[in-house]
Amino acid sequence: MSDGEHVSIWTVPERQGRGRRPAYSRAQITEAAVRIADAEGLDAASMRRIAADLGTGAMSLYRYVPSREGLVELMYDHVIGEQDFPGRPTGDWRADLTLVARNTRRMLLRHPWALAARRPRGTLGPHQLRLVEFSLGALDVGVPVDEILTLVSMLNGWVELAVRDEMQGELDLRRSGLTNDEWMIKNLPHVRSLIESGDYPMFSRVVVDAKLPHMAPEESFRYRLDRVLDCIAAALPGPA
């Protein structure tokens, strides 16, 4: 193998040769890596840190997971596997994609590092393949496969963006030491001056009339998700 050549972890047997029985499994290593990443971030889940967690030497783990890229692939597929959805689409594409979107949001909020772990050109693991089959199959309703890919990609991209915004908003509030209501009150003088200037009519409408800024995160996500699904419905044949 030449330097820089990518070899997917899914093509490398977990146990090679006859030798003695392995002391660890990829599942154990992956679970330890996920625990560390949950607590300290993706960068903290190094082979050295995982080895310390398992009580062994870092070099011994490379027998099971030959590369950092392979470890990240295993970690991402592992958390995808936490999602609960049927083995095949139900025939109600809107309900199926709602389930995918809400499951994905919950998974990303549990494992924020997974946003950075996803590899657009990575080789799909078994759990990712199940999710792909379910998501794409949900929209297999008589449209070209390129249309299915585009619509599912649009949904997934929106979910990731929504979760990033939600996590960043929560981080900003924690750093400020304020609640959401306290933050709004603190900024009220500046907001009032913008409204009174008359220069920002749409911003003024948002402040005065919009309900979204006052919704709980789950309610806001569901409201906006319904609008995204309406857009998908417009691209499909027949009733939504």
C-alpha positions as CSV (number, residue, x, y, z in Angstrom):
1,M,0.0,0.0,0.0
2,S,1.5,3.4,-1.0
3,D,1.6,6.4,1.4
4,G,-1.7,8.2,1.5
5,E,-3.7,5.4,0.0
6,H,-7.0,4.9,1.8
7,V,-8.1,1.4,2.7
8,S,-11.5,1.1,4.2
9,I,-11.8,-0.5,7.5
10,W,-14.7,-2.5,6.2
11,T,-12.4,-4.4,3.8
12,V,-9.9,-5.3,6.4
13,P,-10.7,-8.6,8.3
14,E,-10.9,-8.0,12.1
15,R,-8.9,-11.2,12.8
16,Q,-6.1,-12.0,10.4
17,G,-4.2,-15.3,10.5
18,R,-4.5,-18.1,13.0
19,G,-2.6,-16.7,16.0
20,R,-3.9,-16.6,19.5
21,R,-7.4,-15.3,20.3
22,P,-7.5,-11.5,20.3
23,A,-7.6,-9.8,23.7
24,Y,-9.9,-7.1,22.3
25,S,-12.5,-6.6,19.6
26,R,-13.1,-3.7,17.3
27,A,-16.5,-3.3,19.0
28,Q,-14.7,-2.8,22.4
29,I,-12.3,-0.3,20.9
30,T,-15.0,1.6,19.1
31,E,-17.2,1.8,22.2
32,A,-14.2,3.2,24.2
33,A,-13.5,5.7,21.5
34,V,-17.1,6.9,21.4
35,R,-17.1,7.3,25.2
36,I,-14.0,9.4,25.1
37,A,-15.3,11.5,22.2
38,D,-18.6,12.1,23.9
39,A,-16.8,13.4,27.0
40,E,-13.8,15.2,25.5
41,G,-14.3,15.6,21.7
42,L,-13.3,13.7,18.6
43,D,-9.6,14.7,18.8
44,A,-9.3,13.2,22.3
45,A,-10.2,9.7,21.0
46,S,-6.6,8.9,20.0
47,M,-5.2,5.3,20.1
48,R,-3.1,6.3,23.1
49,R,-6.1,7.6,25.0
50,I,-8.2,4.5,24.0
51,A,-5.5,2.2,25.1
52,A,-5.2,3.9,28.5
53,D,-9.0,3.5,28.9
54,L,-8.8,-0.2,28.0
55,G,-5.6,-0.8,30.1
56,T,-3.3,-1.8,27.3
57,G,-0.6,-0.4,25.0
58,A,-1.5,1.9,22.1
59,M,0.5,-0.1,19.5
60,S,-1.4,-3.3,20.3
61,L,-4.7,-1.7,19.2
62,Y,-3.3,-1.1,15.6
63,R,-3.7,-4.9,15.2
64,Y,-7.5,-4.4,15.3
65,V,-7.8,-0.9,13.8
66,P,-4.9,0.0,11.5
67,S,-5.5,3.7,11.0
68,R,-7.1,6.8,12.5
69,E,-9.4,7.0,9.5
70,G,-10.6,3.5,10.1
71,L,-11.3,4.3,13.8
72,V,-13.4,7.3,12.8
73,E,-15.4,5.2,10.3
74,L,-16.1,2.7,13.0
75,M,-17.1,5.3,15.5
76,Y,-19.5,7.1,13.0
77,D,-21.1,3.8,11.9
78,H,-21.5,2.8,15.6
79,V,-23.5,5.9,16.5
80,I,-25.6,5.6,13.3
81,G,-26.5,2.1,14.6
82,E,-28.1,3.6,17.7
83,Q,-31.0,4.9,15.6
84,D,-34.2,2.9,15.6
85,F,-36.1,2.5,12.4
86,P,-37.9,-0.3,10.5
87,G,-36.0,-2.7,8.3
88,R,-37.7,-1.3,5.3
89,P,-39.8,1.8,4.4
90,T,-43.4,1.7,5.6
91,G,-44.9,3.2,2.4
92,D,-45.5,6.6,4.1
93,W,-42.5,8.5,2.9
94,R,-43.3,11.6,5.0
95,A,-43.5,9.6,8.2
96,D,-40.3,7.7,7.3
97,L,-38.3,10.8,6.6
98,T,-39.6,12.5,9.7
99,L,-38.3,9.5,11.7
100,V,-34.9,9.7,10.0
101,A,-34.6,13.4,10.6
102,R,-35.7,13.3,14.3
103,N,-33.5,10.2,15.0
104,T,-30.5,12.0,13.3
105,R,-31.1,15.1,15.4
106,R,-31.1,13.1,18.7
107,M,-28.0,11.1,17.6
108,L,-26.1,14.3,16.8
109,L,-27.1,16.0,20.1
110,R,-25.9,12.9,22.0
111,H,-22.7,12.8,20.0
112,P,-21.8,16.3,18.7
113,W,-18.4,15.1,17.4
114,A,-20.3,13.0,14.8
115,L,-20.9,16.2,12.7
116,A,-17.1,16.3,12.1
117,A,-16.8,12.5,11.8
118,R,-19.0,12.1,8.7
119,R,-17.0,11.5,5.5
120,P,-18.9,12.4,2.4
121,R,-16.7,10.0,0.4
122,G,-16.1,7.5,3.1
123,T,-17.0,3.9,2.6
124,L,-20.4,3.1,4.1
125,G,-20.5,0.8,7.1
126,P,-23.3,-1.7,7.8
127,H,-25.4,0.7,9.9
128,Q,-25.0,3.5,7.4
129,L,-26.0,1.2,4.5
130,R,-29.2,0.3,6.4
131,L,-30.0,3.9,6.9
132,V,-29.2,4.7,3.2
133,E,-31.5,1.9,2.0
134,F,-34.3,3.1,4.3
135,S,-34.0,6.8,3.5
136,L,-33.6,6.4,-0.3
137,G,-36.2,3.6,-0.3
138,A,-38.7,5.9,1.4
139,L,-38.7,8.2,-1.7
140,D,-38.7,5.4,-4.3
141,V,-42.1,6.5,-5.5
142,G,-41.6,6.8,-9.2
143,V,-39.0,9.5,-9.5
144,P,-35.4,9.1,-11.0
145,V,-32.8,7.9,-8.6
146,D,-30.9,11.2,-9.0
147,E,-33.9,13.0,-7.8
148,I,-34.1,10.7,-4.8
149,L,-30.4,11.4,-4.0
150,T,-30.9,15.1,-4.3
151,L,-34.0,15.3,-2.1
152,V,-32.5,13.0,0.6
153,S,-29.3,15.0,0.5
154,M,-31.3,18.2,0.9
155,L,-33.0,16.8,4.0
156,N,-29.8,15.5,5.5
157,G,-28.0,18.8,4.9
158,W,-30.8,20.8,6.5
159,V,-30.9,18.5,9.6
160,E,-27.1,18.9,10.1
161,L,-27.4,22.7,9.7
162,A,-30.3,22.9,12.1
163,V,-28.5,20.8,14.7
164,R,-25.3,22.9,14.3
165,D,-27.3,26.1,14.9
166,E,-29.1,24.5,17.9
167,M,-25.8,23.4,19.5
168,Q,-24.2,26.8,18.9
169,G,-27.1,28.6,20.3
170,E,-27.0,26.5,23.5
171,L,-23.2,27.0,23.7
172,D,-23.6,30.8,23.4
173,L,-26.2,30.9,26.1
174,R,-24.0,28.8,28.5
175,R,-21.1,31.1,27.8
176,S,-23.3,34.2,28.5
177,G,-24.7,32.7,31.8
178,L,-28.1,33.8,30.7
179,T,-31.4,32.1,29.9
180,N,-32.9,32.6,26.5
181,D,-35.5,35.1,28.0
182,E,-32.7,37.0,29.8
183,W,-30.7,37.2,26.7
184,M,-33.6,38.7,24.8
185,I,-34.2,41.2,27.6
186,K,-30.6,42.2,27.6
187,N,-30.6,42.9,23.9
188,L,-34.0,44.7,23.9
189,P,-32.7,48.3,23.9
190,H,-30.7,47.6,20.7
191,V,-33.5,45.7,19.1
192,R,-36.0,48.5,19.9
193,S,-33.7,51.1,18.3
194,L,-33.5,49.0,15.1
195,I,-37.2,48.7,14.9
196,E,-37.8,52.4,15.6
197,S,-35.3,53.4,12.8
198,G,-37.8,52.0,10.2
199,D,-34.8,50.7,8.1
200,Y,-35.4,47.0,8.8
201,P,-39.0,46.1,8.1
202,M,-38.5,42.3,7.8
203,F,-36.4,42.2,10.9
204,S,-39.1,44.1,12.7
205,R,-41.7,41.6,11.6
206,V,-39.6,38.8,13.0
207,V,-39.3,40.5,16.3
208,V,-42.9,41.4,16.6
209,D,-44.7,38.5,15.0
210,A,-42.4,35.4,14.7
211,K,-43.1,32.5,17.0
212,L,-40.1,30.4,16.1
213,P,-37.6,32.3,18.3
214,H,-39.8,31.5,21.3
215,M,-40.3,27.8,20.6
216,A,-38.6,25.0,22.5
217,P,-35.8,23.4,20.3
218,E,-37.8,20.2,19.6
219,E,-40.9,22.2,18.6
220,S,-38.9,24.5,16.4
221,F,-37.2,21.6,14.7
222,R,-40.5,19.9,14.0
223,Y,-42.0,23.1,12.6
224,R,-39.2,23.7,10.2
225,L,-38.9,20.0,9.3
226,D,-42.5,20.1,8.1
227,R,-41.6,23.0,5.8
228,V,-38.6,21.0,4.3
229,L,-40.9,18.0,3.8
230,D,-43.4,20.2,2.0
231,C,-40.6,21.2,-0.4
232,I,-39.8,17.5,-1.0
233,A,-43.5,16.8,-1.6
234,A,-43.6,19.4,-4.3
235,A,-41.0,17.5,-6.3
236,L,-42.9,14.1,-6.0
237,P,-45.7,12.8,-8.2
238,G,-49.2,12.6,-6.6
239,P,-50.5,13.9,-3.3
240,A,-48.1,14.8,-0.4
